[in-house]
Amino acid sequence: MLSLTKIFHFEMAHAIHGYQGACKNIHGHSYELHVTVTAGEENRQYIPSPGFILDFKELKQVVSKTILETLDHKLVLSHSYLNDHTAVLPQENLVTWKVEPTAENLLIYIVQILYKELPKEVKLVKLKLYETKDSYAQWVNDLPFNQY
């Protein structure tokens, strides 16, 4: 299968409510997001003009507008966390979620957004989100193209 991947970087802080380790406190990460798409079914023929599955610039615009503008340089906290830490509420860059902002839940959020925003002829294949340089969560689409 022919696919393309674009890599994005963003800075975000979070805390994990109910966790007993250091991540229970507000802290930040330099995230690296890999977004992989395809045109669908296996095809060994050349792609007609202009020859793209999706222009890298278009993928960058979609991800920048819908994901990066929402998460970059933000503090993402769950309602549960905020119920116990009300002093954080006045933060200008605060984004609140119903769920904990783990790498796994960030990927689920990104999948939900990109499903709506990518052109219909493009299939989201894989997302890889590095929380640190050696730790990442990954989402892989295992649905056939016509069930996407």
C-alpha positions as CSV (number, residue, x, y, z in Angstrom):
1,M,0.0,0.0,0.0
2,L,1.3,3.4,-0.9
3,S,1.0,6.0,1.9
4,L,2.5,9.3,3.0
5,T,3.4,10.6,6.4
6,K,3.8,14.2,7.7
7,I,5.4,14.9,11.0
8,F,4.3,17.7,13.3
9,H,5.6,19.1,16.6
10,F,3.8,20.8,19.4
11,E,4.2,21.7,23.1
12,M,1.5,20.8,25.6
13,A,1.2,20.5,29.4
14,H,-1.1,18.1,31.2
15,A,-1.7,16.2,34.4
16,I,-3.2,12.8,34.9
17,H,-5.9,12.8,37.6
18,G,-6.0,9.6,39.7
19,Y,-2.5,8.6,38.7
20,Q,-0.1,7.9,41.6
21,G,3.2,8.7,39.9
22,A,4.8,12.0,39.0
23,C,2.4,12.5,36.1
24,K,-0.3,13.4,38.6
25,N,1.3,16.9,38.6
26,I,1.1,19.4,35.8
27,H,4.1,18.9,33.5
28,G,4.8,19.4,29.8
29,H,6.0,17.5,26.8
30,S,7.4,18.3,23.4
31,Y,5.1,16.0,21.3
32,E,5.9,14.6,17.9
33,L,2.9,13.5,15.8
34,H,3.2,11.3,12.7
35,V,0.1,11.4,10.5
36,T,0.0,8.7,7.8
37,V,-2.6,8.6,5.0
38,T,-3.3,6.6,1.9
39,A,-5.7,6.8,-1.1
40,G,-7.2,3.4,-0.3
41,E,-7.0,0.1,-2.0
42,E,-3.7,-1.2,-3.3
43,N,-2.9,0.2,-6.7
44,R,0.3,-0.3,-8.7
45,Q,-0.6,2.2,-11.3
46,Y,0.8,5.7,-11.4
47,I,-1.4,8.3,-9.8
48,P,-3.0,10.7,-12.3
49,S,-2.0,14.3,-12.4
50,P,-1.2,16.1,-10.2
51,G,0.2,12.7,-8.8
52,F,-0.5,13.1,-5.1
53,I,-2.4,11.0,-2.6
54,L,-2.7,14.3,-0.8
55,D,-0.5,17.3,-1.1
56,F,1.7,17.6,2.0
57,K,0.7,21.3,2.2
58,E,-3.0,20.3,2.4
59,L,-2.3,17.8,5.1
60,K,-0.3,20.4,7.0
61,Q,-3.1,22.9,6.8
62,V,-5.7,20.4,8.0
63,V,-3.6,19.2,11.0
64,S,-2.4,22.7,11.9
65,K,-5.9,24.2,11.9
66,T,-7.8,21.4,13.6
67,I,-5.2,19.8,16.0
68,L,-2.2,22.1,16.5
69,E,-4.2,25.3,17.1
70,T,-6.2,23.4,19.7
71,L,-3.3,21.7,21.6
72,D,-0.1,23.6,21.0
73,H,1.1,25.6,24.0
74,K,-2.0,24.6,25.9
75,L,-2.6,23.1,29.4
76,V,-5.0,20.2,28.9
77,L,-6.7,18.9,32.1
78,S,-9.7,16.7,32.8
79,H,-12.9,17.9,34.6
80,S,-11.9,15.5,37.4
81,Y,-8.5,17.1,37.8
82,L,-10.1,20.6,37.9
83,N,-12.7,19.6,40.5
84,D,-9.8,18.8,42.8
85,H,-7.5,21.7,41.7
86,T,-9.7,24.8,41.3
87,A,-6.7,27.2,41.5
88,V,-5.8,26.2,37.9
89,L,-9.1,27.4,36.5
90,P,-8.0,31.0,35.7
91,Q,-5.2,29.8,33.3
92,E,-5.6,31.6,29.9
93,N,-4.4,28.6,27.9
94,L,-6.5,25.9,29.7
95,V,-8.4,23.3,27.7
96,T,-10.7,21.0,29.6
97,W,-11.6,17.5,28.7
98,K,-14.1,14.9,30.0
99,V,-11.3,12.3,30.0
100,E,-7.7,12.2,31.1
101,P,-5.3,13.8,28.5
102,T,-3.1,10.7,28.1
103,A,-1.2,10.0,24.9
104,E,-3.8,7.3,24.2
105,N,-6.7,9.7,24.6
106,L,-4.9,12.4,22.6
107,L,-4.7,9.9,19.7
108,I,-8.4,9.1,20.0
109,Y,-9.2,12.8,19.9
110,I,-7.0,13.3,16.9
111,V,-8.6,10.4,15.0
112,Q,-12.1,11.8,15.7
113,I,-11.1,15.2,14.3
114,L,-9.2,13.9,11.2
115,Y,-12.0,11.5,10.3
116,K,-14.2,14.6,9.8
117,E,-11.6,16.9,8.2
118,L,-9.6,14.8,5.7
119,P,-10.9,14.6,2.1
120,K,-13.3,11.7,1.6
121,E,-10.9,10.0,-0.9
122,V,-8.1,9.9,1.7
123,K,-7.9,7.3,4.4
124,L,-6.2,7.9,7.7
125,V,-3.9,4.9,8.1
126,K,-1.8,5.5,11.2
127,L,-1.0,8.0,13.9
128,K,2.1,7.8,16.1
129,L,2.4,10.3,19.0
130,Y,5.7,10.6,20.8
131,E,5.3,11.9,24.3
132,T,9.1,11.7,24.8
133,K,11.9,10.9,22.4
134,D,11.7,7.2,23.3
135,S,8.0,6.7,24.3
136,Y,5.0,6.8,22.0
137,A,1.4,5.7,21.5
138,Q,0.2,4.5,18.2
139,W,-3.2,4.1,16.5
140,V,-3.6,1.9,13.4
141,N,-6.7,1.9,11.2
142,D,-7.5,-1.7,10.4
143,L,-10.9,-1.0,8.7
144,P,-11.2,-1.6,5.0
145,F,-11.3,1.7,3.0
146,N,-15.0,1.4,2.2
147,Q,-15.9,1.1,5.9
148,Y,-13.9,4.2,6.8
